[in-house]
Amino acid sequence: MSDSETPQHRRPEGNGQPVPSPAAPVSTSSVIHFGSAPAQPTPPAPDGAAAPADSQPSPASSAPVSPDRALGGRSLWLLAALLCLAAGALASVLGSHSLARSDAAKAQRSTRQSAAGIANAVKADVQHEEDLALTAVAFFADHPNASPGEFHNWAKWVKASRRYPELAELRLVTPVAAAELAGFALRGKPQLAKAPATSSSATTSSAPTASSTPLASTTATAAAAIHALHIIPPGERALYCLALAGLARSSVKRLPAGTDYCVRTPGLLALRDSGASHYAGTSVSGTKALRIETPVYRGGIAPRSLQGRRVAFVGWLHQVLEPGAVLASALAGHQGSAARLRYRAGASRVLFTSGTPAGGAQSTTSNLQNGWTLKTFLPAPATGVAADARALALLIGGCVLSALLGLLVMLLGLARSARPAALAAKPSGVAKVEDLYDPLTGLPNRALTLDLAERMLARTGRQSGMLGGALIVDVDWFKDVNEKLGEEAGDRLLRTVAERLERVVRAQDTVGRLGGDEFVILVESAARGVRLDSLARRVIEAMHEPIMLAEVGPSFFITASIGVAYGRYEDPAELLRDSQLALDAAKAAGKDGYTLFNANMRSVIESQAVLEAELNTALGERQFFILYQPICDLATRAITGFEALIRWQHPTQGILTPAEFLPAAEETGLIVPIGRWVLEEACARAASWNVAGHRVGVSVMVSPKQMHREGFATDVRRALQQSGIEPALLTLEIGESAVMDDVAAAATRLSEIKHLGVRTAIDDFGNAYARRSDLQRLPIDFLKVDPSELAASDDEDYRTWLLEAILSLGRDLSLTVIAKGIETEEQMTRLKMMGCSLAQGYFMGEPTPTSAVEGVLSARSTPAASSSTSLLS
């Protein structure tokens, strides 16, 4: 804008004296009179002389104001003061009621959030206790004859006393037949086994008697051991239920070692046959507690038949918990709250309470699953203005301010006639320059840039032939410069970038700094001559010039990514948002380039949001289903297992493949519940096939986010226990790239899974360049490879050589290689000649719905269990 177009402020003239006021005397010849003859000019009076009569004020201007008129003016001001008071009071009343309703709504939401927080805390503790029970069952199942020392070592390892404050007692109870009672007693009292031998040696000089024979000595020892065991209640029974080992808090009354738990708890043998846990109320030191009796079987899983359960039975896990400690911990920090924890499953009914609900308390019932229900009571939030301190303060303060405002209006009105109210308006202050410009580069900062963009769009909006555009410039790898060369070098780099940007733009363009390493160029141009792509190329070329930094010398080069958007925008935020989307696309394309915004970029963002919402709905409405693709033995063509492949039955788009929705699920975190569902569903189906007589395994793909999750091993354990499938029949597949990202972390997670007895496989092997040493560190069983995707090269000989190398590596490391993607008989024949034993693909068998799997299994025989290449071996 030229100087002539810029508004100029009026400045003082001459030597700085002000311009004469219009009220100053002027020549009478310049006055024009209308109607009457011109008055004769009056000569000026000499100094000190009185002014002529015509120069005196007129009577009309000097007449006093009448009392009635003054009274009327005061009445108007009084009325205005009363109106201010009434309006302020009304606004205060309405505002206080609105604030009271808002605070009541917030209090309601806070109450619901508190109830949810208490429920989540209790649910986490219940799950925590269930995990302890699962771990104890696994220990007892693996060590049915554990000694007290072994059990205490295990308890010390799991930190039972410290991590589970609600645990009052934990014991391993085992059934002991009457004939085995002496052996059980002697195992706990080794000193008794030595006593008879000593006594016998002491009497060698005496004549032999019946009591000195070995049989009599052994009988006496057994009797002494049984007597020392002190069975409670006494009496001869066919079966005794005695504690093998246990631990208890110091405050818990310890039961004698000879306590018969079958007499103390009559239903224990029924629990052995049913395989179900029993919950019952009890007390610990006068405190209400929960007693849990859980039957334990070899392998950690209850057999399906009654005879199988009796044969595999090991004993009972006896637990005594104090749920009151859990409730008290969850209610800590919630004044006036109370809770009721109820368990109801089968014949088990227990109820625990903490705190006393206040009158009018709000209750919330939460289902904690597995039979547990929690009912929380929280104080009802206060409603109304009188009960809300903020609303009451607003009401009182508003009324007081209204009264003060009315009084001020009245005083100003009354004083208006006594003194003039000529107040000179002061010019408004101007913002400081340093608040509008970036201190490092001297460019307009974000606030000023947005203001300039808004002005630019307003101008282009008034002119139909003009468009506004923005180029967001982001310096690539700037974070590395800061970390490796220091912040001072990064600051010099940003100043250099700013200078180069100002050098390549036109005089009417604006360069600003949005923050960090992001700059913006605002361009205003005619619609027909828009060439923002050429400006973007000039910026990129300017960035390629070497930069002089003392730390690295003159050969330091940088690149930049640019997002470009232009059009008829109304909001500068929308213009910058579209430029940012284009910038993200430029970075995704490999950086050191520019991308022009198009509407598809916005639609991609919107479609991702829609897909996320639809995934949540699909998970809740069970729109997912699984297809099972056979894995076959190449020698016999028999099915050794299936791979579970998820599909989505979309309500409008039909069946979607994993590639169409799993990336979004991975990004949003929904892959965890989806993967958990696939794992549980596949295990349940495989278990049903094995019960039907088809001994086949199942493979399930695991995502990186799912594998690195802290509770993944618990998810696998739960799926095994709920389905009853043999752990060795489950194979978990992890992508090679996910394993190679962090080999140490992957080895830790895979070791946790292997301890459960399941198999593990690396999928898509050959694409992430895993080293032999990495494979030796990983506890894996299979390598899955797709011959068609082994390398980017189209050379078939190279792929064949690479596949032979993988097969040789698998043999060296005792890993079975599974080839997938087999679609022709020629491919299958070639694999057999190379020595590959297992394969899958459309030629071997198409993915099959759950309902058709048993038909496929019946039509094709499965391999013998002794086959070394089987998934079952």
ROMI-473199 format. One record per residue (C-alpha): z, y, x. Coordinates in steps of 0.05 Angstrom, whole numbers, m for minus. Layout:
ROMI-473199
      c3      c2      c1
       Z       Y       X
...
end
This chain:
ROMI-473199
      c3      c2      c1
       0       0       0
     m20      68      28
      27     127      34
      m7     160     m25
      11      99     m68
      84      98     m48
     132     139     m90
     161     195     m47
     232     220     m56
     239     297     m64
     266     326       0
     297     397      13
     246     451      32
     245     502      88
     308     503     128
     342     453      83
     365     501      29
     357     475     m41
     299     498     m85
     320     554    m132
     346     530    m198
     306     543    m261
     365     584    m286
     356     637    m231
     331     706    m251
     255     713    m258
     210     773    m269
     208     796    m341
     133     802    m337
     129     727    m336
     165     719    m403
     120     711    m465
     148     734    m532
     124     710    m599
     128     750    m665
     161     816    m645
     143     870    m596
     161     859    m525
     229     886    m506
     232     941    m455
     256     919    m387
     326     938    m370
     335     968    m301
     384     932    m258
     453     962    m256
     479     989    m191
     529     950    m151
     597     955    m183
     572     984    m248
     584     950    m314
     529     910    m344
     493     940    m403
     510     918    m472
     448     874    m478
     471     832    m419
     538     812    m453
     543     744    m486
     521     740    m557
     573     732    m611
     546     666    m631
     555     636    m561
     626     662    m552
     653     647    m621
     712     597    m622
     705     529    m653
     734     525    m724
     798     483    m734
     763     439    m788
     706     423    m740
     755     407    m684
     795     362    m731
     732     326    m753
     714     312    m680
     783     284    m666
     778     240    m728
     711     211    m704
     741     195    m636
     801     163    m669
     755     121    m712
     715     100    m651
     780      79    m616
     800      38    m677
     732       5    m678
     738     m13    m604
     807     m43    m618
     782     m84    m677
     719    m108    m642
     759    m127    m580
     812    m164    m620
     758    m202    m660
     722    m221    m595
     787    m244    m565
     803    m288    m625
     733    m319    m626
     733    m327    m550
     801    m359    m548
     783    m409    m603
     718    m426    m567
     755    m435    m501
     807    m478    m535
     753    m523    m563
     718    m526    m496
     783    m544    m460
     799    m597    m513
     730    m628    m502
     741    m627    m426
     809    m658    m435
     778    m713    m479
     727    m727    m425
     781    m727    m372
     822    m776    m413
     763    m822    m420
     748    m817    m346
     821    m831    m330
     820    m892    m376
     757    m916    m342
     787    m905    m273
     850    m945    m292
     806   m1001    m321
     763   m1002    m258
     825   m1005    m213
     855   m1062    m253
     788   m1098    m256
     781   m1092    m180
     851   m1120    m170
     837   m1178    m217
     772   m1193    m180
     811   m1187    m115
     861   m1239    m139
     806   m1285    m163
     773   m1281     m95
     839   m1302     m63
     843   m1361    m112
     772   m1382     m94
     789   m1378     m20
     853   m1418     m29
     816   m1471     m71
     764   m1477     m16
     818   m1486      36
     855   m1539      m5
     790   m1575     m21
     772   m1579      53
     844   m1595      75
     875   m1639      21
     929   m1663      70
     943   m1596     103
    1010   m1587     136
    1055   m1528     122
    1037   m1500     190
     962   m1503     176
     973   m1470     108
    1014   m1414     138
     961   m1402     191
     910   m1396     136
     954   m1349      96
     964   m1307     158
     888   m1305     169
     874   m1280      98
     934   m1232     103
     960   m1258      36
    1028   m1224      39
    1001   m1156      60
     936   m1152      20
     963   m1181     m45
    1029   m1146     m63
    1025   m1175    m133
    1027   m1247    m105
    1097   m1274    m114
    1085   m1348    m100
    1027   m1391     m77
    1034   m1467     m69
     989   m1528     m59
    1013   m1583    m105
     988   m1654     m94
     997   m1717    m136
    1039   m1771    m101
    1042   m1842    m128
    1110   m1876    m128
    1086   m1923     m73
    1065   m1865     m29
    1129   m1825     m39
    1162   m1851      25
    1101   m1834      67
    1100   m1764      37
    1173   m1755      51
    1167   m1780     123
    1109   m1733     136
    1154   m1675     120
    1215   m1704     158
    1191   m1735     224
    1262   m1737     251
    1280   m1790     199
    1227   m1837     227
    1262   m1836     296
    1333   m1847     272
    1329   m1921     255
    1298   m1936     323
    1356   m1903     358
    1406   m1941     316
    1371   m2006     329
    1372   m1996     404
    1445   m1980     402
    1461   m2048     372
    1419   m2093     416
    1481   m2128     442
    1503   m2146     372
    1482   m2208     336
    1418   m2200     297
    1427   m2186     223
    1383   m2175     164
    1391   m2100     169
    1369   m2099     242
    1300   m2129     229
    1240   m2083     233
    1226   m2090     158
    1296   m2072     141
    1295   m2014     189
    1231   m1988     157
    1259   m1996      87
    1322   m1959     107
    1281   m1904     138
    1239   m1897      75
    1300   m1896      31
    1332   m1844      75
    1269   m1801      72
    1265   m1807      m4
    1338   m1790     m10
    1329   m1730      36
    1269   m1708      m6
    1316   m1703     m67
    1268   m1711    m125
    1283   m1661    m182
    1293   m1682    m236
    1315   m1750    m209
    1286   m1814    m236
    1232   m1865    m222
    1162   m1846    m245
    1093   m1873    m231
    1068   m1806    m206
    1101   m1746    m176
    1071   m1676    m167
    1101   m1646    m103
    1088   m1583     m64
    1048   m1597      m1
    1055   m1527      27
    1067   m1457       1
    1091   m1387      12
    1134   m1340     m30
    1163   m1271     m23
    1234   m1265       0
    1257   m1240     m69
    1229   m1302    m104
    1278   m1359    m117
    1250   m1418     m77
    1245   m1485    m112
    1270   m1547     m74
    1218   m1587     m36
    1228   m1646     m82
    1213   m1608    m146
    1167   m1650    m191
    1117   m1600    m219
    1089   m1651    m268
    1157   m1652    m303
    1167   m1577    m295
    1097   m1564    m323
    1079   m1622    m369
    1005   m1603    m378
     985   m1611    m304
     952   m1679    m313
     913   m1653    m372
     887   m1597    m329
     864   m1649    m278
     821   m1682    m331
     795   m1618    m362
     779   m1581    m297
     802   m1515    m328
     856   m1467    m303
     918   m1453    m345
     952   m1385    m351
    1024   m1379    m376
    1079   m1329    m375
    1140   m1336    m330
    1191   m1292    m295
    1206   m1273    m223
    1275   m1244    m209
    1279   m1220    m281
    1209   m1190    m280
    1155   m1217    m326
    1102   m1254    m286
    1040   m1297    m294
    1036   m1370    m273
     966   m1399    m259
     953   m1473    m248
     884   m1488    m222
     858   m1560    m210
     824   m1570    m142
     770   m1621    m127
     735   m1643     m64
     677   m1598     m48
     709   m1541     m86
     669   m1556    m150
     693   m1596    m211
     649   m1657    m226
     618   m1660    m294
     646   m1728    m316
     719   m1745    m329
     717   m1804    m282
     685   m1761    m228
     740   m1709    m235
     794   m1761    m228
     762   m1791    m166
     750   m1724    m132
     817   m1694    m153
     858   m1665     m95
     914   m1627    m128
     933   m1562    m161
     935   m1490    m136
    1000   m1461    m163
    1002   m1384    m166
    1055   m1336    m192
    1032   m1264    m198
    1066   m1200    m220
    1013   m1162    m260
    1063   m1107    m269
    1052   m1087    m197
     977   m1082    m210
     988   m1040    m272
    1038    m994    m238
     990    m982    m180
     933    m967    m228
     976    m919    m270
    1002    m882    m209
     984    m808    m215
     974    m812    m290
    1035    m779    m322
    1057    m806    m389
    1008    m864    m386
    1019    m937    m405
     978   m1000    m405
     976   m1070    m435
     940   m1126    m398
     923   m1186    m440
     892   m1253    m421
     863   m1296    m476
     821   m1358    m461
     827   m1426    m495
     900   m1440    m508
     924   m1389    m456
     955   m1325    m484
     993   m1277    m440
    1010   m1203    m446
    1037   m1154    m394
    1057   m1082    m404
    1073   m1023    m360
    1101    m958    m386
    1116    m936    m457
    1061    m903    m497
    1079    m832    m519
    1075    m811    m592
    1003    m797    m612
     976    m825    m547
     902    m842    m544
     886    m915    m531
     824    m944    m498
     808   m1018    m496
     767   m1045    m438
     739   m1115    m430
     750   m1136    m358
     711   m1202    m368
     735   m1273    m356
     785   m1267    m413
     822   m1205    m388
     829   m1144    m434
     863   m1078    m416
     888   m1028    m466
     908    m960    m436
     949    m906    m469
     942    m835    m445
     974    m771    m473
     931    m739    m526
     903    m672    m502
     931    m610    m533
     887    m575    m584
     889    m505    m613
     899    m437    m583
     975    m440    m582
     975    m505    m542
     922    m482    m492
     950    m436    m439
     882    m410    m419
     861    m395    m490
     928    m362    m506
     922    m320    m443
     851    m300    m463
     875    m281    m533
     934    m239    m509
     896    m208    m451
     836    m192    m496
     880    m158    m547
     917    m118    m493
     851     m97    m461
     823     m78    m529
     884     m34    m543
     878      m1    m474
     803      10    m485
     816      42    m553
     870      86    m524
     823     107    m467
     768     124    m516
     816     166    m558
     843     204    m497
     773     217    m471
     753     244    m539
     813     289    m545
     804     316    m474
     729     329    m484
     740     396    m517
     789     418    m463
     746     406    m402
     672     392    m389
     652     322    m371
     597     338    m322
     596     280    m274
     541     276    m222
     511     208    m219
     513     178    m150
     452     141    m126
     462      65    m125
     473      34     m58
     418      m1     m21
     426     m72       4
     437     m79      78
     376     m98     118
     412    m155     152
     425    m188      84
     350    m194      71
     323    m218     138
     334    m280     180
     376    m259     241
     342    m311     286
     268    m297     273
     269    m229     239
     229    m258     180
     249    m249     107
     303    m298      89
     301    m344      29
     328    m293     m20
     279    m239       0
     222    m290       3
     235    m312     m68
     237    m239     m91
     171    m225     m55
     140    m288     m86
     163    m265    m155
     130    m197    m144
      67    m230    m119
      62    m275    m180
      74    m215    m226
      16    m179    m194
     m31    m238    m198
     m10    m250    m269
     m34    m180    m288
    m101    m191    m254
    m144    m247    m282
    m185    m255    m218
    m125    m264    m171
     m86    m326    m151
     m20    m334    m115
      m7    m389     m64
      45    m415     m16
      42    m457      47
     107    m490      68
     106    m505     142
     154    m557     170
     161    m568     245
     154    m643     261
     208    m676     302
     250    m613     305
     314    m654     299
     296    m690     364
     288    m623     399
     357    m601     376
     390    m666     395
     356    m677     462
     347    m605     488
     403    m569     453
     408    m517     397
     389    m460     443
     322    m492     458
     314    m505     383
     326    m431     368
     274    m410     419
     225    m459     389
     236    m430     319
     225    m359     345
     160    m381     377
     137    m415     312
     152    m351     274
     112    m309     323
      52    m356     318
      54    m356     242
      53    m280     240
      m5    m281     289
     m51    m325     246
     m39    m294     177
     m71    m232     148
     m35    m165     145
     m24    m171      70
       5    m241      74
      80    m254      79
     115    m302     127
     186    m321     110
     238    m372     132
     266    m418      79
     318    m449     125
     324    m499     181
     254    m514     208
     218    m495     144
     175    m432     138
     133    m407      81
      69    m365      79
      56    m327      14
     m18    m313       2
     m49    m269     m52
    m124    m277     m57
    m183    m272    m105
    m196    m336    m144
    m267    m343    m118
    m248    m334     m45
    m186    m378     m40
    m189    m414      28
    m118    m435      40
    m142    m499      74
    m174    m458     129
    m109    m419     138
     m72    m486     143
    m119    m510     197
    m108    m445     236
     m32    m456     232
     m39    m528     257
     m83    m506     315
     m33    m451     333
      23    m503     334
     m17    m546     384
     m13    m493     438
      38    m510     493
     106    m477     488
     145    m450     547
     215    m480     545
     256    m479     609
     284    m548     596
     217    m585     594
     167    m539     628
     101    m511     601
      74    m578     576
     117    m582     514
      76    m590     451
      95    m591     377
      61    m607     312
      73    m584     241
      63    m612     171
      40    m565     116
      42    m569      40
      m5    m522       3
      m3    m501     m70
     m39    m444    m106
     m56    m424    m177
     m32    m380    m234
      43    m393    m231
      97    m355    m269
     159    m379    m233
     164    m376    m157
     210    m437    m159
     153    m478    m189
     104    m454    m135
     152    m473     m79
     168    m540    m113
      94    m559    m116
      86    m537     m43
     145    m581     m25
     114    m641     m60
      50    m630     m21
      91    m625      43
     125    m692      28
      56    m722      19
      32    m693      86
      92    m723     122
      82    m790      88
       9    m789     112
      31    m786     185
      51    m713     198
      10    m663     239
     m33    m645     179
     m36    m610     112
     m41    m633      40
     m64    m594     m20
     m22    m602     m82
     m51    m638    m142
     m22    m654    m210
     m17    m728    m194
      39    m713    m145
      81    m686    m202
      63    m743    m247
      84    m793    m193
     153    m762    m191
     158    m763    m266
     133    m835    m271
     185    m857    m220
     240    m826    m263
     211    m862    m324
     207    m927    m286
     280    m922    m265
     302    m911    m337
     259    m970    m360
     289   m1014    m306
     359    m999    m332
     336   m1017    m402
     301   m1081    m378
     365   m1104    m343
     407   m1093    m405
     357   m1124    m454
     339   m1183    m408
     265   m1167    m404
     261   m1202    m336
     241   m1275    m330
     228   m1324    m272
     168   m1367    m253
     178   m1425    m206
     125   m1442    m154
     128   m1513    m124
     141   m1525     m50
     108   m1591     m31
     111   m1642      24
      41   m1642      55
      45   m1716      72
      61   m1741       2
      44   m1680     m42
     112   m1690     m74
     153   m1630     m97
     213   m1616     m53
     234   m1550     m85
     214   m1487    m121
     212   m1413    m103
     239   m1367    m157
     190   m1310    m171
     214   m1254    m217
     169   m1222    m269
     180   m1165    m319
     158   m1171    m391
     147   m1096    m402
     146   m1077    m476
      83   m1036    m470
      49   m1054    m404
      55   m1130    m408
      76   m1173    m350
      90   m1135    m286
      92   m1166    m216
     148   m1152    m166
     104   m1104    m126
     100   m1058    m187
     175   m1048    m198
     218   m1077    m141
     205   m1017     m93
     233    m970    m146
     291   m1018    m158
     305   m1020     m83
     304    m944     m79
     351    m933    m138
     399    m989    m121
     383   m1030    m184
     358   m1085    m138
     430   m1108    m131
     444   m1127    m204
     372   m1152    m212
     378   m1196    m151
     446   m1221    m174
     415   m1241    m241
     357   m1278    m207
     405   m1315    m161
     450   m1338    m219
     391   m1356    m264
     355   m1396    m210
     419   m1434    m191
     433   m1452    m264
     362   m1478    m274
     362   m1519    m210
     429   m1549    m229
     401   m1570    m297
     341   m1603    m263
     386   m1643    m217
     429   m1665    m275
     365   m1690    m308
     352   m1733    m247
     303   m1688    m208
     335   m1674    m142
     299   m1611    m120
     321   m1547     m86
     308   m1474    m104
     291   m1415     m59
     310   m1343     m78
     285   m1280     m43
     340   m1231     m22
     326   m1157     m12
     354   m1119      50
     400   m1076       7
     426   m1138     m28
     439   m1176      37
     475   m1119      73
     520   m1106      13
     593   m1122      26
     603   m1168     m33
     539   m1209     m26
     575   m1272      m2
     619   m1268     m64
     558   m1263    m108
     529   m1326     m77
     596   m1363     m83
     601   m1343    m156
     530   m1367    m171
     545   m1435    m138
     610   m1444    m177
     583   m1422    m244
     522   m1467    m240
     554   m1527    m205
     493   m1535    m159
     502   m1568     m92
     502   m1511     m40
     451   m1547       4
     400   m1544     m52
     399   m1467     m50
     356   m1431       2
     361   m1355      10
     299   m1321      38
     304   m1255      78
     244   m1216     102
     232   m1215     177
     229   m1139     180
     297   m1134     146
     327   m1181     197
     295   m1147     257
     320   m1078     236
     391   m1099     256
     395   m1169     285
     470   m1166     298
     487   m1145     226
     438   m1197     198
     470   m1252     240
     538   m1234     213
     515   m1235     140
     475   m1300     149
     536   m1333     181
     579   m1315     120
     526   m1347      75
     519   m1409     119
     594   m1421     113
     583   m1432      39
     535   m1490      54
     470   m1457      32
     404   m1456      71
     371   m1393      98
     299   m1377     114
     260   m1319     145
     202   m1299     101
     136   m1268     124
     150   m1292     195
     101   m1267     247
      94   m1196     222
     154   m1162     255
     149   m1191     325
     216   m1227     327
     235   m1253     396
     256   m1324     411
     325   m1299     432
     333   m1265     365
     318   m1330     328
     369   m1367     371
     423   m1318     349
     408   m1327     275
     436   m1385     233
     371   m1402     198
     338   m1467     174
     266   m1448     156
     209   m1402     177
     160   m1382     121
      92   m1358     145
      29   m1336     109
     m30   m1355     154
     m75   m1303     121
     m27   m1246     139
      m7   m1265     209
     m45   m1208     243
     m88   m1148     226
    m145   m1179     266
    m201   m1214     228
    m209   m1264     284
    m196   m1333     253
    m187   m1366     321
    m132   m1316     338
     m96   m1331     273
    m102   m1405     285
     m73   m1398     355
     m16   m1355     328
       0   m1406     273
       2   m1463     325
      49   m1421     368
      96   m1411     308
      95   m1485     292
     111   m1501     365
     168   m1450     365
     196   m1481     301
     196   m1550     333
     230   m1523     396
     285   m1490     355
     291   m1547     303
     267   m1500     248
     222   m1525     192
     160   m1482     181
     136   m1472     110
      65   m1446     101
      51   m1406      39
     m10   m1377       6
     m48   m1443       9
    m107   m1437     m39
    m158   m1489     m14
    m158   m1562       7
    m188   m1541      73
    m127   m1498      89
     m81   m1556      70
    m119   m1605     114
    m117   m1557     174
     m43   m1548     166
     m30   m1623     165
     m70   m1631     229
     m28   m1577     262
      36   m1614     244
      61   m1569     187
     102   m1609     138
     117   m1562      78
      71   m1514      41
      64   m1475     m24
       8   m1437     m57
     m38   m1440    m117
     m72   m1502     m90
      m5   m1538     m86
      19   m1512    m154
      17   m1448    m194
      80   m1409    m213
     108   m1445    m274
     152   m1421    m332
     221   m1450    m337
     204   m1490    m398
     148   m1527    m363
     183   m1544    m297
     213   m1610    m320
     144   m1632    m344
     115   m1617    m275
     172   m1655    m242
     161   m1715    m286
      86   m1716    m272
      95   m1711    m196
     145   m1753    m159
     196   m1721    m112
     205   m1743     m39
     258   m1790     m17
     324   m1759       4
     314   m1786      74
     251   m1745      88
     264   m1701     148
     218   m1646     123
     249   m1640      54
     287   m1579      30
     342   m1628      11
     354   m1659      79
end
